[in-house]
Amino acid sequence: MRGVRIDCVVIACRDPARLAAFWGELLGYIRLENFTDSIRLGPPDGDGVVLLFAAAPAPTANNRLHLDLRPEDRAGTVDRALALGATRVDWGREITGWTVLADPEGNEFCVLQSRSDYEHFAAARVAADPDRLRSDNASSRG
């Protein structure tokens, strides 16, 4: 699909901090900027797969891993996915920055906000709390 890339692989888990610490040490990954309760890790040079560890009380085998897609046009990407056979997933949370869908076999994936919308959002959050990322990185390797 043009104008869309995989942003990260999401790993649903009971203890995101513990699992992120394990994979961070094993892969030599560092903690990346993130504005949710999940933990985002990636390679220090930025060249490689980004992992996001998200809390889930009892992850099911079918949804322990899923893709987050970063489109140029979120609404257009959602419309195209629906036209190709995806369905909307009601996941019980009101977040307007992304849409949860399922592919034709029921595998869930998220269509996040566009890169430019995310960059504006992130800049505003960092401006409001410039020490947030620095303190997250300082504690990410333990």
N, C-alpha and C positions, 0 to 999 in steps of 0.2 A: 504494500500500500504506500503510495507516494506521500511524502510529507509526514510520515510517522516513523518513530524509531522506538526500540525497546529502551526504556529508561532504567529499569532494574528488574531483578528477579526477587520476588517477595516470598519470604519464608515465614509461614505462620507457626508460632511456637508459644509454649507456656511461659518461658523465661527469656525474653529477648536479650537482656544484658548478658546472661550466661552464655547463650548461644553465639552472640556477636563477639564476645571475648574469645571464645574458642576459635571461631573462623578468622577473626582478626589476627590472632597470634599465628595460626596455621598458615594463612596466606600472606602475612605481612601487610594486611590492609589497615587503613586508618579510618577513623570516624569522619564522616562527611556531614556537611550542613543538612539539617532536617528540622522541620517545625512541627512534628507530631510526636506522639509518645513512642513511636517506632525508632529503631536505630539503623542508620544507613552507613554502610562501609564500602570502601573502594580502594583500589591501588593508589599508592602515594603519587605516582606519575600520571594518574588519570587515564591510563591506557588499559582497559579491561572491564570485566563485568562488575556492575555495582549490585550489592546485596542489600536488601532491606528486611530487617527482622521485626515482625509485627506480632503483638500479643494476641493470642487466641486461646480462650479457656480450654477448649478441647478440639484442637485441629483435627479435621477429618482427613483420611487418606486422599480423598479426591481433591481437596483444596489446600494442601499444605504448601504447595508452590503455585505461584501464578505470575503472569507478566503484567507490568505497568507500562503502558505505552505513552510516549510523549509526542503528541501531534503538533503540527503547525496550526491546525484548525480543529479544535475539539468537537464542536457541534457537527462539522462536516464529517469527521472521522466516525462519530457515533452513528450518524445517519447512514454512512456507507456500510459500517459493520452490521447494522440492523437490516439493510437491504440484502446483505450477503448471507443472512440467516442467523445472526446473533439475536439474543433476547436480553431485555433489561433484567437486572437482578435487584430485588428489594432486599437490601442488607441491613435495614433497620437503623441507619445512621444518616443524618442530614449533613452532607458535605457538598457544597456547590462547586468545588474545584475539580471534581472528577466524577466519572460515571462508571458504575460497575455493570459489566455485561457478561454473558456466557456465550461461548461459541456453540455451533450446532450440536456438539456432543455434551454440552453442559459444563465445560471447563471455564471457570471464571477468569476474567481479566479486567483491568481498570484502564480507562482512557482518562489520563490526567489533563490538567490545564495545559495550554500551549506553552512552549518554551518562553516566549516573550511575556506572557501573563505570569508565569512562575518567576522569572527574573525580576519583574516589578514587585511581586509579592515578597520575594526573598530580600530584596534591597530595603523594603520598608521594615521588615522584621529585624534585619541586622541593624538598621539605623536606630530602631527602638531599643535594641539590646546588643550593642557591639561586642560585649564580652561573652555572649552565649557560645559562639562557635569555639573560641579560644579555650573556654573551660571544658567544653565537651571533648575536644581533642586531647587536652591534658589528662582526662580520665579515661580515654578510650582504650588504652593499652593495658588495663589492669584487670 
